[in-house]
Amino acid sequence: MTWLIKRSPFRRDEDPVEHLVNLLANEAIKAGSPLSDIERKILREENPDSDAIPEELRQRAKDLIARVFEAESWDDMERDPKDFGSSLEWASDSRCSNIVMLAEEVACELARPLPRLHGWGLVKDRFQLIGCAVLFIVIIGASIAAIQALFGWK
């Protein structure tokens, strides 16, 4: 059952929160406005009070995080185990730092519901659903018949 358990890509001496801050700092450098040491420290800190982050830093960090999320590949096969999204998963397990809180806010803002199906797409979806239900019933009936024939039940 070890295939069900994900192993952390971080060694014991590595901090996922620090890695997130470094990834965000690299994105800030690419954007042309690097993060100061004080801003890095604020992002690294744990604060249950979201007002502890200055509004300017909050908005700047959220914009940078949105850019990182949009640039990342969402294909699990191509995904780097230490990219921003994966690091966020491991950083949010241990504690809720400011950068984790901001990244979760951005992820909720970026999450868009799928558009409702109309017309032929809706009809095709319903036919697939009904077809799967009928197929499921046929498979159950065939398996019951096979068990009855195997054990000679009537």
C-alpha positions as CSV (number, residue, x, y, z in Angstrom):
1,M,0.0,0.0,0.0
2,T,3.0,2.3,-0.2
3,W,1.8,3.5,-3.6
4,L,-1.0,5.3,-1.8
5,I,1.3,7.3,0.4
6,K,3.0,10.3,-1.1
7,R,6.5,10.9,0.1
8,S,7.7,14.4,0.7
9,P,10.3,15.6,-1.8
10,F,11.9,17.7,1.0
11,R,14.7,16.4,3.2
12,R,14.4,16.7,6.9
13,D,16.6,19.8,6.9
14,E,14.5,21.5,4.2
15,D,11.5,23.7,5.0
16,P,8.7,23.7,2.4
17,V,7.6,27.2,3.6
18,E,11.1,28.5,3.0
19,H,11.1,26.9,-0.4
20,L,7.8,28.6,-1.2
21,V,9.1,32.0,-0.2
22,N,12.2,31.4,-2.4
23,L,10.1,30.4,-5.4
24,L,8.0,33.6,-4.9
25,A,11.1,35.7,-4.5
26,N,12.5,34.3,-7.8
27,E,9.2,35.2,-9.5
28,A,9.4,38.7,-8.0
29,I,13.0,39.0,-9.4
30,K,11.6,38.0,-12.8
31,A,8.9,40.6,-12.5
32,G,11.5,43.3,-11.7
33,S,10.7,44.0,-8.1
34,P,12.6,41.7,-5.7
35,L,11.3,41.0,-2.2
36,S,13.1,42.6,0.6
37,D,14.4,40.5,3.6
38,I,11.6,42.0,5.8
39,E,8.9,41.0,3.2
40,R,10.4,37.5,3.1
41,K,10.3,37.3,6.9
42,I,6.6,38.5,7.0
43,L,5.6,35.8,4.4
44,R,7.5,33.1,6.3
45,E,5.8,34.0,9.7
46,E,2.8,32.2,11.2
47,N,0.0,34.7,11.9
48,P,-3.6,33.7,12.6
49,D,-4.5,37.4,12.1
50,S,-4.5,38.1,8.3
51,D,-4.3,41.8,9.1
52,A,-0.6,41.4,10.1
53,I,0.4,41.5,6.4
54,P,0.7,45.0,5.0
55,E,-1.9,45.6,2.2
56,E,0.8,46.5,-0.4
57,L,2.7,43.3,0.3
58,R,-0.5,41.2,0.4
59,Q,-1.6,42.5,-3.1
60,R,1.9,42.1,-4.6
61,A,2.3,38.6,-3.2
62,K,-1.1,37.6,-4.5
63,D,-0.3,38.9,-8.0
64,L,3.0,37.0,-8.0
65,I,1.3,33.8,-6.7
66,A,-1.3,34.1,-9.4
67,R,1.4,34.4,-12.0
68,V,3.2,31.3,-10.7
69,F,-0.1,29.3,-10.6
70,E,-0.9,30.3,-14.2
71,A,2.6,29.4,-15.4
72,E,2.7,25.9,-13.7
73,S,1.9,22.7,-15.5
74,W,-1.1,20.9,-14.0
75,D,-0.3,17.6,-15.7
76,D,0.9,15.3,-12.9
77,M,3.3,13.5,-15.2
78,E,5.2,16.7,-16.1
79,R,4.9,18.3,-12.7
80,D,8.0,19.0,-10.7
81,P,7.7,17.6,-7.1
82,K,9.1,20.8,-5.7
83,D,7.1,23.3,-7.8
84,F,4.9,25.9,-6.1
85,G,1.7,23.8,-6.0
86,S,3.4,20.7,-4.6
87,S,5.4,22.8,-2.1
88,L,2.2,24.4,-1.0
89,E,0.7,21.0,-0.3
90,W,3.6,20.1,2.0
91,A,3.9,23.5,3.6
92,S,0.2,23.6,4.5
93,D,0.5,20.3,6.3
94,S,2.8,21.5,9.0
95,R,1.6,25.0,9.8
96,C,-0.2,27.9,8.3
97,S,2.3,30.6,7.4
98,N,1.3,33.9,5.7
99,I,2.5,32.7,2.3
100,V,0.4,29.5,2.6
101,M,-2.7,31.6,3.6
102,L,-2.2,33.9,0.6
103,A,-1.6,31.1,-1.8
104,E,-4.8,29.4,-0.6
105,E,-6.7,32.7,-1.1
106,V,-5.4,33.0,-4.7
107,A,-6.2,29.3,-5.4
108,C,-9.8,29.9,-4.3
109,E,-10.0,33.1,-6.4
110,L,-8.6,31.3,-9.5
111,A,-10.8,28.2,-9.1
112,R,-13.6,28.6,-11.6
113,P,-16.6,26.3,-11.9
114,L,-17.0,24.4,-15.1
115,P,-19.6,26.0,-17.5
116,R,-22.9,24.2,-17.6
117,L,-23.5,22.0,-20.6
118,H,-26.1,23.2,-23.2
119,G,-27.6,21.6,-26.3
120,W,-25.8,18.6,-27.8
121,G,-23.2,18.5,-25.0
122,L,-25.9,18.0,-22.4
123,V,-27.7,15.4,-24.4
124,K,-24.4,13.5,-25.0
125,D,-23.5,13.6,-21.3
126,R,-27.0,12.3,-20.3
127,F,-26.7,9.4,-22.9
128,Q,-23.3,8.4,-21.5
129,L,-24.7,8.4,-18.0
130,I,-27.7,6.3,-18.9
131,G,-25.4,4.0,-21.0
132,C,-23.1,3.5,-18.1
133,A,-26.0,2.7,-15.7
134,V,-27.4,0.1,-18.2
135,L,-24.0,-1.4,-18.7
136,F,-23.5,-1.7,-14.9
137,I,-26.8,-3.5,-14.5
138,V,-26.0,-5.9,-17.3
139,I,-22.6,-6.7,-15.8
140,I,-24.2,-7.3,-12.4
141,G,-26.8,-9.6,-14.0
142,A,-24.1,-11.5,-15.9
143,S,-22.0,-12.0,-12.8
144,I,-25.0,-13.3,-10.8
145,A,-25.9,-15.7,-13.7
146,A,-22.2,-16.8,-13.8
147,I,-22.1,-17.5,-10.1
148,Q,-25.4,-19.4,-10.2
149,A,-24.2,-21.5,-13.1
150,L,-20.9,-22.1,-11.3
151,F,-22.4,-23.3,-8.1
152,G,-25.5,-24.8,-9.5
153,W,-28.0,-22.6,-7.7
154,K,-31.5,-22.2,-9.1
